[in-house]
Amino acid sequence: MTNSDQARRRMAMMLGCSVAAIALATPAVAQTVRSQAVAPLLGDTAAPGAAPTDRVDVQQTESAARGDEDGPDVVVTGSRVARSGFLAPTPLTVLSQTEIQNQSPSNNIADFVNQQPALAGSTKPANSRLNLSSGQAGINALNLRNLGEVRTLVLVDGHRSVGSTITGLVDINTIPQGLVKSVEVVTGGASAAYGSDAVAGVVNFILDKKFQGLRLTADNGITQYGDGHNYSAALTAGTSFADGRGHIEVEGEYAHRDGIFQVDRAWNATGYVRIQDPNWTANSTTPQFITTKRQIGAANSTPGGLITGSTAVAGSGVAANSLRGVYFGSGGQPQQFQYGALTFPSATGSAAPTLTQGGSWQVNDSGRNIGLDPQDDRYGVFGRASFDVTDRIELYAEGSFNRQHILFNAGPNLQTGITLSATNPYLVAALGASRLAGISSVTLATTSVDLPSRVVDNRRKVQRYQIGSDGKFDVFGKTVSFDVYGQYGRADMREQLRNIQNITKIANATNAAVAPAGNSGGYAAGSIQCAINVDAIATNNDAACVPLNRLGVGVANSAAIAYVLGSPYRDETTEQKTAGVNFRASPFRTWAGDVSVAIGGEWREESIRGYVPQEFQPIPTVNAQGRPTVTNTWSVGNYLPTNGSYNVKEAYLETVVPLGLGLEFNGAVRGTDYSTSGGVVTWKLGGTWAPIPDIRFRVVRSRDIRAPNLNELYQAGSANSDSVRNPSFTADGANGPATYSYSGIATGNPNLRPEVAASWTIGAVLAPRFLKGFNASIDYWRINIKQGITSFSAQDIVNLCSQGQQRFCDAITQDAARSVPGQPYLLIRTQPFNAASQLTRGIDFDTSYRTQLSGETALTLRGQATRYIDNILDTGVPGAVIANTVGVNSGQATTPTWNFRGSVTLDLPSTSITAVGRGISAGRYSATGIECQTNCPLSTTNYPTYDNNQVSGLFYADLNVTQNVRVAGKVKAQFFVNVTNLFNREPLLVPETGLAANSTYSDMLGRAFRFGIRVQTR
């Protein structure tokens, strides 16, 4: 039986089991379950019939308008004030446990939260898989407004959590999934309430701290292609003791994903790639780039090696590049690469081709032999104990430990610009001496199919411990609420890359020679050896060197492979120490009502220490301009250890003042002192007005900050490798090749200052009494960041250098060890700085309607959308293009014009069925691209011309079914089945080599099925 047959059989078995589970459960319900609404599912505390999808600000409008002061004090995310019926002016969306259980597309809560339209461009396993040197592969982070995850503050029960990366990103995988009671999303600046990072907003995960009983959850999933198998299980237990004064709860969970290590989907095999018109010149009036063709593939390398150029012996009469296009197949058999009619650069030019249409366009395997989904194993434990020492004071302690192991196929060991002498014995054996007559050397490029693929191997251990107390006491007849806590968090990270080329060793092994008689190394005469061991130089010998045949498939010596590859790694430990105290009271009353006040202070210390073995570090050097740079030891993964720390002290004051006539003022101010950059003040001014119970207006103006993180301050240097387009390329090759391979070296900047953002939110909430169950809100928001922390991409630096900006040319040097004539290998240095400004604007829409169709059958409709208007980044550097990336669908840093999600839920007495539609609008491929066919303006680096600059939007449909069963007594069970991407819609395709899809907004795996069960006792 083939692997595909086994996969199809396994998928069929899983689907059969899920259908059987539902079928068997249905008659049992009629016998054992009393008539009740299914909306409050296992563990949910929502009342039957409540709309689980209502925004909290909509949901509470009516009670707030009545002045419902006898209700319990509630602290909502985005404010520190505790007040009955208080509705903060900052928009707040609550995702209930019912929604999470009914509509989550996977066993990870981050996948559900990231479907909210206010979140865009989040880092997740699908788009972090190739973050080879950053350690972010496999991370699930959250990004509000596409301002970057570092500008979204993630909290657990209102407290910070230690990050899982050097940049401080909180991996949502580390939050106890089974105890999440709700998720509160604040879409607006909240630095006055929480301090740094809350520029775009806050996502607060609220845990069930009084869970009672025992709950077991297990699920299993697979794609329709029989791959992507995943499963998870969680056990949650909680109980009270000492007559209810004490409570203890624990949870353990484990989750696994098989991973998908090759991109074998049909959508990735159409050859949809942007190609430059080889006939285009700087004065052309036709488009420079063509995106309307198919069957375009890489022509710069093949699995067994491709000769991209050859150098003739002077006076031999042999033409230059006469061997171009010879590639080597199984056993080293030479074949001729067929260049199509549309090839760039021209196959007969001086520069080697990189792309071709037709012909041998499918020979290159770099877009197929790369992972689609990482293998992921993670487990976590969480425990919490609390005790009421008095009727008004509680002490508590909680702790969590999470461990994650990520493995991912990062693609082949691509290497270009390999120079082989015409006397190389492997080359002579493959082509014959006669064919090499008059040739002095050849240049080879290969995806090295004989070498194992590069592998990302990341391991993380994240711990978080907290002790504290909360309660109430009286002062002068007024009740004061308080909470005080101390917290310690730690993340131990090993970022490792496997099967990575050692630059010196692979050069030595590739440079093979025939051992002469009487050689000093004692090698057999006529045997093939590393040239360094049989030449006349005694000081360059390496006895461990084994010659490596780069010409063909299935020809490499396993000992040579072991010699040239290694597994560089970096160990890092980040620590977070936090302590805080908060007081809340209503000290006095005006004619309009109680004035509420919250005051408090916090202290926090963040630190990092790192270790990299010397053999895996790059070699520090100084370039021709006297600036520090490095010489890389490895093709990727040239790590340096990062060490540093900072601390911050903060104090805040917040108040809510009723003004009468439905008006309420909310203001806050926070003073913050950073050990690295000094003091800064943030504030918030807001208000609400409810002229009638049916409608409430709200407005907020705030000043928010984001302080530089440990990576931006102290990064010692990390390298990533890729290629960049040469903006100065001409067909004659006079200005270099069409593309450059490079390594980017990023370092920190200890002189960074906090970013400052000015934010506005203006909106209205509608809950008409004449249409019971209907709620709607609309909010305009604007965030303007100044002195933003930014770094340039490698392509930006090359582009700005080509425009004559010397400061960017100074950041570029050549790596002599990997450069060959006509094909320099670049080292590009970048560093963050405070110079950028960024403006984002948009409008949020949220509506819901719930109605009872009959006695115990309810229908809930929900629609959410965000219309992004602007996302404009000005780097602050003269000559750098300022572009609005809204309406651009090309990647993670761009933002679709519309991001939307809608759901329809039918709740029956014991069954819930939810259909979800989600997607983004169509858009452009390039933010500054100009679309034209004829009479085009001159194409420039900043404003290139395309024959088509449009890419599609997306619409996905999901279906979720849950079935409740009362097994016996207090034991309840629930079966569930989820089908994501119901119509198997392909990803949003973009015209790029490698993975031809936008992995940030797309469903990369296709139609997927998940089924499971939840069993709970109380």
N, C-alpha and C positions, 0 to 999 in steps of 0.2 A: 504494500500500500504506500503511495507517495505521501509526502508531507502535506500537499494540498488536499488529498483525499482525507487524511486524518483530521485536518483542520475543519473541513466541511462536515465530517461526521461528528466532531466535538461540538460544533456550532449547532447542528441539528439536534443533538442530544440535549444541549442546554435550553434551546427554545422549546423542545418538547416538554422538558421538566417544568419550565415556567408556565406554559399553557395548562399543563396538568394541575399545577398547584392552584391556579385560579379556578379551574373547573371543579376540583375537589372541594375548594373552600366554599363555593357558592351554596350548595345545599346545606352545608354545616351551619351557615349563617342563619338560615330560616329556622333551624332547630334550636339554636343556642343563644342567639343575640336578640336582645330586646330592641324595639324600634328606637333608633337614635341617629342624630346627624353624625356623619363620619368626619366632618371638618377638623375637630380637635383630635389629632392622631396621637399615637403613643407618646407619652411624655409631654404633650403640649398642655398648657394650662389655659388656653383660650376657652371662652365659654362657647357652648354649642350655638351655632347660628351666627357667631361673630365672623365678620369678613377678615380672613387671615391675611389679606393682602393690603389692607388699608394703611396709608401712611399715618404715623402717630399724630402728626400735626392736624390732619383732617379728622381723625378719629375722635380727638379730644376737644374739638372746637365747641361743640354744643355744651359740654359740661363746663368748659372754661367761661363761656359766655354767661352761664347762670351764676358764676361765682361760687363754684362747688368747693367751698373751703373746708368742709368736714372730711373730705377724702384724705387718703394718706399722702404724706410728702413724697415726691418722686424727683429724683435727679435724672435728667435726660442728657444724653450725649450732646456736647457742645456748650453746656452750661454747668457751673458748679453750684447753682442755687437749687435748694430743695423746697418745693412749694406745691401745694395741692392745686391742680388745674393749670399750672403754669405751662405756657406754650412759648418756647424760645422763638425769637424772630428768625433764627437761622433754620433753613429747611432741613428736616430730619425725616428719613425713611426707615421704617422698621420692617425687617424681614423676619417673619415668625418661624417658629419651628415647624409648623404645618407646611408652610411654603417650602422650606428647605427639604423636608422629607418628601413632599409630593412632587417637587419640580426640579430637584437637583439632577443634573445630567450625569453625575459620576459619584463616586464615594468620597470625593473631596469637596468640601464646602466652598473652597475658593472658586471652583468652576461655576457654581451657581451665583455667587456674589459678582463675579466678573461679567455676568450677563446683564447686569444693570447698566442702562445707557449712560449713566454719569461716569462710569469707568471705561477707560479707553487706553489701549496701548500697554496693558499689564504684562509683566513678565510671567511666563508660565512654561511648563516643560516643552511645549511645542515650539516656542520661539527662543528659548534659552539653551537649546540643546547644543549649539555651536559656540557658546561662550567658553572657549577652551581654556583661556588663562585667567578668567575672572572669578571662577568658582561658583557661578550662578546657575550652572546647568541643573535642571530639575527643580528649581525654585518656583514656588507659587506666591507671587506678590500682587499687590493691588495698586492701581494707578488711577486716581481721580482726575478727570479733565485732561488726561494725557499730558500732564505737567511733569511726569516722572514719578516713579514710586517713592523716591526720597522726599517728595513734597506731599505725600499722603501719610498721615499718622495712623498707625494700627495700634489699638488698645485691647486689652483683655480686662473686662470688668472695670474700665476706666483707668487702668494703669498701663504704663509702657511695658513692652516685652523686649527682651534682648534680641538683636538681629541675628540672622543666620548667615550673613555675608559680611565682608569687611565694609561694605557700603551701608550697613545697618538695616538692610531689608528684612522685615519680619516674614519668615516663611509660614504661610497659613497652615502648612502641614503640621506645625508644632502645637497648634491649638487643639485641645481635646474635642474632637468632632462630635462625639456622642453626648456631650454635656452642654453644647451650645443651645441655649434657649431662644435666643434671637440675635440678630445682627442689626446694629443701628448705624446708618450711613448719614453723616453730616456733610452736606455739599456746600461748603463755605468755609472761609478762614476761621480758625478756632485757636490761634496762638495765645490769645488773651486767657483762654481757659486751660490750655494744656502745654503751652510753650512751643518750642521749635518743631518744625516739620509739618504742622497743620496748616499749610498754605492753601492747598486745594481742598482739604477737608479731613474728616476723621472717619475711620471704620472701627467700631467698637463691638467686640464679640462678648455678649452677655452669657455667662454660664449659669446653669441651674445649680445654685448652691444649697438647695434643700431637697435634692432628689431622694425619693423614697422607693425602695423596692429593688428589684433585680431586672436588668434588661439585657437581652442578647440580640445583637444585630449582625447579620451576615449577608453578603451579596457576592455576585459573580457576574462577569461581563465579558463580551467578546464582540468583534466587528463582524460584519457580514462576510468578510473575506477570510474568516477563520483565524485572524491574528489579533494582536492587541489584547490577549486574554488578561484579565485582572480580577482580583478578589480582595475582600477585606472582611474583618470580623472585629467586633468590639463587645466588651462586657463591662457593664456599668452597674454599680451597687451602691446603695445608700440607706442609712438607717439612723434613727434618733435614739438617744439614751438619756438616762438621768431625768425621766419624766418629761422628755422633750426639750430639756435645756441644752443638751449637747446633740451634735450631729456629725456624722462622718460619712464620706463618700469616696469611692475610688473608681477609676476607669482604666482599662487596658485596651489597646487597639493595635491591630496589625493590618497592613495593606501591602499588596504586591501587584506589580505590573510586569508582564513578560517583556515588554518592549518590542519594537519593530525596527529591525536593523538594516533594512533595505527599502528604498522607495520603489515599490513595484506597482504603483497605481497608474492606471491608464492616462490620467490627466498630466502626469509628469513625463510622458513619452511622446508629446506632440511636437516638440522642437519649437516651442513658443519663446523666442529669444530676441531681444533687441540687437540689431546688427547695424553697423555703420555702412553707408553706401560707399563702396571702394572708389567710386568715381567722383565723390564729393570733394570739393576744394573750399578754401576759405572764402572764395568769391561766388560760390554756387548759389543759385536761387531755388534749388530743390532741397528737400529736407535732408539733414545730415544723418538722421537715424530712422531706421525702418522697423516697425513693430507689427506689420500686417502679414508677415510671412510665417510659414510653419516649416517644419523639418529643418531647423537650424540647430547645429550642434557644435561643440568645441572641436577645433582643429589644431589645438596647441599641444596635445599629448594623447597617448593611447595606453592601454593597460600594459603592453609589453615594450613600450618605447617607440617614439616617433622621431625621426631625424628632421629637425626644423631648419637646419642649415648646414652647409659644409664649406670648408675653406680649401682652396686649391693651392698646390705648390706653385710658387712664382715661376712663370715661364713654361708651365706644363701644357698650356693650351686647354686645360679643363676649366669649364665655366664655374663661377661661384654658385653655390647652392644647387649643384647638379644632383645631389642625393636627397634634396628636400622631398618629403612625402613618403620615404621608405619607412614602413613600420614593421614591427616584429611580432609574430603570432606564436602559436603553440610550438614549443621546442626551439624557438628562435627563427622560425621560417619567415624570410622577408616577404613583404607584400607592399603593394603600392596604394597609398592613401589617395582616394579620388576626391579632388576638390571640386565643388559645385560651381555653377556659373556665377553665383553670388558668393564671393569669398572676401573676407576682410581680415587683414590687409591682403592685397592681391597675391596670389600664389607665386607670381613671377617677380614680385618686388623684392627689395632688399630686406624688408622686415618680414618676419615669419607670420603666417596667417594665424588668427585666433579663433575665427568662426567661419563656418561654411554652411550653405544651404544645399541639401541634396547630397549626392555622392556618398561619401563615407561618414555622414553626419552622426550616425549612431554608434560608431566605433568607440568613442570616448565613453568611459563608464563613471565619471566622477559625479554625475547627477543621479545615478542609480545606487551605487555602492556607498550609501550614506544612510544614517538612521532617520527614521520618521518619528519614533516615539522612544523615550528612554526606558530602560529597565529600572524599576524603582522598588526598593524594599524599605519600608519604614515601620517602626513601631513606637509606641509611646505609652507612658503611664502617668496618671494624674491622681493626686490624693488631696483631700481637704478635710480638716477637722475644725469644728467651732464649738464654743461653749459660752452660754450666757452666765457670766459670773454674778450678775444681778439681773433684775427684770429689765434694765435699761442699758446694759453694757455687755457686749459680746467680744470675746477673744477668738482669734482664728489663726490657723497656719495652713499653708498649702504649698504644694510642690509638684513639679512635673519634670519628666525626663523623656527626651525624644531622640531617636537615632534613625538616620536615613543613609541609604547607600544607593548611589546613582551610577549606572553604567550606560554608556551611549556610544554608538558607532559614529565617530566624528569624520569619517570619510577616508579615502585612500591617501597614501603617502605621496602626494603629488610633488614632483620635482621638475623644474624646468632649467634650462641653461646649463645642462651637464655637458662638459667638453670631453670627448674621447679622442685620443690620438689615433691616427690611422694604423698605428702598429699595435693597438689594443688587441690582444689575442682573441677575445670574444667577438670583436667587430670583424676581424679577419675571418674567423670561423663562420660567421653569419653571412658575410657578403662575398668573401673570396678576395684574394690579392688582386686579381685583375680588375675587379670593379672599384677597388680603392686606389688604382694607379693614378697618380697625379693629385691625390687628396692628402692634405696634411692633417686635418682633424674634422670631426663632425660635432654638431651640437644636438643633444638629445633631450627630449621631454617625455616624462612617463608618469602614469598614475600608479606604477609599482604594484601591479596586482600580485606579484609573488611575495611582497611584504604584507604582513597582517595590517588591517586597517587601524588607524589611530582610534584610541578609546579614551573617553572621559570617564574617570573613576573618582567620583567625589563622595566623601564620607563626612557626615555632620553629626555631632552630638550636642544637643541644646538642653540646658537645664535652667529652671526658673524656680526660685523659692521666695516665699513671702510670709511674713508674720504681721499681724496688725490687730487693731481693735476699732470697733465703731459702736456708737451708742448715743445717748442723750443725757444732758444734765440741765439743771435750772440755775439761772443767774438773774437776780432781781425780779423773780417771777416770770421770766421768759425762758422758754425752752431752747437750748442750744444743741444742735446735732454735731457730731464730730466723727472723724475717722483719722487714724494715724497708722502708718505702715512703714515697713522697711523691706526692701527687696534686693535679691541678688540674682543676677542672670549670667550665664556663661555659655559660650558656643565654642566648641572645639572642632576645627575644620581641617580636613586633609583634602587638598586639591591636587589630584594626580592625573597625569596623562600617560597612557601606555602606548608602546610601539612608536616611539618618537625618534626621528633620525638625529643622531649625533653628527653635527656638521663636519667635524674633522674626520671622524671614523668612516663616514659614508664616502667622503672624498677619497680617502686612502684606499678603501676597499674597491671603489669603482675604477680607480687608476691601476689597472692590472697590466702585468708585463710577463714575458717569458724569461724564466730564470736562466742566466748564462752559465756556462760551465765555470766551475771554480768560484762561484759567488761566495761572499763572506758569510752568508747565513746558512750555508750548507744545504740549500734546497736542491732537489734533483734537477739537473740540467734539462731544459725544455719544458719543465712544469710551469703552470700558470700560478703566479704569486702576486702579492701586493707590490707595486713598483717601489715603494719606499724601502722594502726589505731586500731588494736585489739591485738597487742602484749603487752608485759609487759613494754615496753619502752615508756615513756610518751613524751620524747623530740623529737621523730621522726614523730609525727603525722602530717598529712595533711588532713584537713577536706574536701578539694576539691577533693581528690583522689577518683576515681571510678574504680572498678576492671574491667580489660579487659580480655576477653576470647580470647586467641590466637590460639585456637584449632578448626579449621573448617572454613567453608564459610557461611556467613550470621549469625554469632553468636555474633558479637561484639555489645556492648551497645553504642549507639550514644553519650551518655554523657561521656563515657570513651574515645571515640575517640576525642571529643572536649578537654578533659583534657590533653591528651598526645601529641597533635600536636600543633604547633605554626607556625608563619610566620616571621622568622628573616629577617632583612633588614639592609642595609647600605646606607646612603645618602652621596654622594660625589659631590663636585663642583670643577671643574678645570677651570682655567682662563689662557688666553694667551693674553699678551699685546705686540704689535709689532709696531715698527716704522722704516722706512727706507728711504733712498734717493739714487738715481742712476743718473749718468750722462754718456752720450755717445756722442762721437765726433770723427771726423777724423782730428786731429790737424795738420798733415803734410803729405806730399806725397813723395814717393821715385820713382826711375825710373820705378818700377814695378806697382805702383799704390798707392792709399790712405792707410795710416796706421790708423786703427780704434782702439779706446781705450774706455773702460768702467770702471768707478770707482764708488764706493759707500760704504755705511755703513749701518748697521742694528743694532737695539737693540731689545732684546726680553726677556720677563719675563714669566716663567711658574710657576704656583702654584696650590696646591690642599689643600682642607680642607674637613674633613670628620666628620661624626657623626654616632654613633651606640648606640642605647639604651643599658644600662648596662645589661639588661636581655638577650641580644643576643650576648654578648661578651664572649669569653672563659676566663677561670680563669688562670692568669699567675702563674707559679710555677717554681721551680728549680729542675732539674733531679739529679740523683745520681752522675753525673760528675760535678755538680755545674753549669751547663749550663741552661740558661733560656728556658723554654718550657711552654706549656699550658695544662690545662685540659678542654676538650671540654664540652660545655653545650648542644649542639645540634648535631644530627647525621651529618649534613652538615650545612654550612652557619654560622660558628663561626667567625663572622666578628670583625675586630678591625678598628678604624678610622685611616686614613692616613692623615698626615699633613706635608707640606713642600713646599719649593720654591727654584728656582734658577734663575739667569739671565745670559745673554750672550751678549757680545758686539763684533761686527765683522766689518772688513773693507776688501775690495777686490780691485783688479786691474786685468783687462783682456785686451788683445790686439789681433788684427788680423793683420798680416804683410804679404802682397804679396811679393813673392820672384822671380816672373817671371818664365817663362817656365812651366806654369801650377801649380807651387808650391805655397802653402799658409800655413803660420804658425799661430797657435792659442795657446796662453798661458794664464794662469790665476794663481793668488795666492791669498789666503785669510788668514788673521790672525784673530783668534778667542780667546776670553778670557771668560772662564766659572767661575762663582762665586764659584763653588764647586771644580773644579779641575785645574784651571789655564789656561795657554795659550797653543794653538796648532796651527800649520800651515798646510794648505792644498794647493795643487797646481795641475795644469794640464798642460801638454805639448802635443800638437797635431799638426798634419799637414795633408794636402791633396795634391794630385798630380794628375792632369788631363793632361796626355801627349797628348791625343786626346779627342775630345768631347764625344766619345763613352764610355769612361771608366774613372773612378776616383778611386784612391787608398786613403786609409785613415788609420791613426794610432793615438792612444791616449795612453798616460801614465799618470796616476793620483794617487795622494795620497788623500784618503778620510777618513772621520771619522763618527762615530756615538756616540753621547754623551748618557750617561745613562738617561733613562726617569724617570718620577716622581715615578712610581711604583718600579723600580729597586733601586732607591735611598732611598725612604721613606716608603715603604710598612710596616705597623705596624704588619701585620700578617693576612693571610687569609688561610682558610682550605678547602681542597677538600677531598672527601672520595672515596675509590675504594678498589681494592684488588691487591696483588702482589703475584707472584709465589715464593715459598720457594726453593732457589737453592740447599739447603742442605737436602732436604727431602729424607728420605729413607722409604722403605715399612713398617719397624717396628715402624715408628713414633717416633724414638728416638731423631730425630733432629727437632721435631715440625711438624705441619700440612703441607699439600701440598700447601696451600695458606694462606696468612694472610690478614685480613681486616685491613685497616689503615685509618688514617686521615693525610694528608700532611699539614704542616704549613710552609708557605713561608713568609719570611721577607726581607726587603730591606737592602741595604748596602750603607751608605752615603760616603764611601771611594772609590767608583768606579771611574775609569778614562775612557775617551773616547776610543772606539775601533779605530784602525787604519787599513786601507785597502790599499793595493797596487794593482792597476788595470791596465790591458792592454786590448786594443781592436785593432785588425788589420783586415782590410777588404777591399773590393772592391765593386764598384757600376758599373753596366753595363747597358747602354741604347743605343744599336746599332742603328745607323741612317738607316742601311739597313733593319731593322725590326721594322718599326714604331709601337709604342704602346707596345713594349716589354721592361720590366725593370726587373733587377735582382740585388740582393746583397747577399754577403756572408761575415760574420764577425766571427772571432775567438775572444773569450773573456776569460779573466782570472781574478779572484778576490781572493786575498789572505788576509785574516783578521788576525791580530795579537792582542794580549791582548783583545780577544773577551769576551764579557759579556755572561756568561752562567750559568745555574743552572742544577743540576742533577735531573732526574726523581726518583720517589720513588723506582722503580724497579732497577735502577742503584745503588742507595744507598744500598739497600739490597744485591745486587750482590757483590758490592765492600766490604761490611762488611763480607760477607761469605768468601772472599778471604783473610781475616785477616787484612784489613786496618782499624785500630782502630778509625781514625778520622771520618769514616763513621758510625761505630758502635755507636760512641758517639752521632750521630744525631738521633738515634732510641731509643725510650722509650716505655713503655707499659702504656696504659690507664686502670687503675685499675677498673674504673667504667664499662668498657665493656669487660674486659678480664675474661675468665673462664679457669679452669684447662685444659691444652692441646690445648687451642685455644686463645692465647694472641691477644689483639687488639693493634695495633702499632700506635704510634705517630712518624711521620717522619718529621724532620725539614730540610729545605733547604734554601739557600741564594745565590744570584748571586755573582760572583767574576770575576776579570780580569785574566783569565789564559788560555782561549781557543784560538786555532787557527783554521781557517776554510779555505779550498781551494775549490773553485768552478771553473770549466772550461767547455766550450762548444762552439758550433758553431751554429750561426743563419743563416737560409736560407730564402730568401723572393723573390718570383717571381710574376710578373703579366703581363698579356697580354690583350689588348683591341683592338678589330677590328670591323669595320663597316661591317655587313653582307649585308645590303642593305641601301638605303637612310637614314632611321631613325631607323634602327634596329641594335643594337650593342651587341657584346658578350664580356664579361669580365671574364677572368680566373685569379684566385689568389691562390697561394700556399705559406704557411708559415710553417716552422718547426724549432725546436731547438733540436740539438743533444747534450744532456748533457753528459759530459765525466767524471767529478769528482764532488763530493760534500762530502768532507772528513772533519770530525770534530774531532779534537784532544782536549779533555777537559783539557789536561795539568796535569792530575792526574796519577801517576804511577799505572799501573795495569788496567786502564780503556781501553777497546778495542777501537782501531781506525779503523773505518769502512768507506767504500765508499758507501753512500746510493743511488747513481745513479744506476738505474736498479732494484730498490726495489719498489714494488707497494703496500706496506702494509698500508700506512697511510699518514697523512698530512706532516710529517717531512721527508718523503722519496720522491725521484725524479725519474720518469720514464726516461728510456734512450732516448726515442723519444717522443716529444710532438708536435702534428701537427694539422693543420687546412687548409682546402682548400675550395674554393667556385667557383661556376659557376653562372654568372648572365646574363640573357637575358633581354635586355632593348628593349621594343617595344614602339611605339609612346605614349601609355598611360598606359602601363602595364610593371611591372618589376617582373621577376621570378628569385629567387635565391635558389640554392641548396647548402647546406653546409655539408661537411664531416669533422669530428674532432675526435681526440682520442689520445691514448697513446699506446706505445709498451708493449708487455708482459714482465714480469720480475720475480723477486724472491720475496718470502714472507719475509724471514729473511735476513738481510744484511750479517750476519756472519754465517748463517746456512750452514751446510754441508749435501749435499744430498747423500744418500747411501741406499742400501738395505741389503747388507751383507759385511763382512770384514770392518765395519765402524771403523774409529778412535775413540778414547775415547771421548765421548760427555762431554763437559764442559759448564760452565755458559756462557763463552765468545763465544764458538764455538759449539753450540748444533747440534746434528745430526737429520735429518728428512728423512722420506721415500720419500717425495716429497716436494721440496722447491720452486715450480714454481706456479705462479698465472698468470691469463690471462691479456691481454691488453684490449683495448676498441676501438670500432668504432661506432660513432653515426652519423646519417644523419638527417638533418633538412631541411624543405622546407618553403620558405617565398614567398608570392605573395602580390603585392600591385597594386592597380588600381586607377588611377587618374581620377577625374571627375571635369569638370568646371561647376559649378552650374549656376552661372549667373554673368555677369560682372566681378568684381574683386574677386569673391568668388570661391575658389577652395576646393575640397574635395578629400580625399584619403581613400579608404578602404584597409585594410590589414588583411591577415590571416597568422599565423605562426603555423607550426606543428614542434615541437621539438621531438627528438628521434622517428623519423618517423617509424622505424621498431621495436619499443618497446624493444630495447636491454636492458637486465637486467644489474644491476650494476656490477662492478668488485668485485667478491666475495673473501673474505679472511676468513681463517678458525678460526674464533673467536666466542666466545659466545656473546649474545646480538645481536647487529646489525651486520650481517655477510657480510658487504660490506665496501669498501673504499669510504667513503662519500665525500672525497676531489675531486677526479677526476671523480666520477660517476654521472650519472643522476639518482637520487634516486626515482623519482616519476613515471617514465615510460612515454609512449607517452602522450604528452600534446598539447592542442589546445588553440590558442589565436586569437581573432579577435577584430578589432577596427576600429576607424575612426578618421581622422584628418580633420578639417575644418579651413580654413584660409581666412581672408580678408586682403587686402592691400590698 
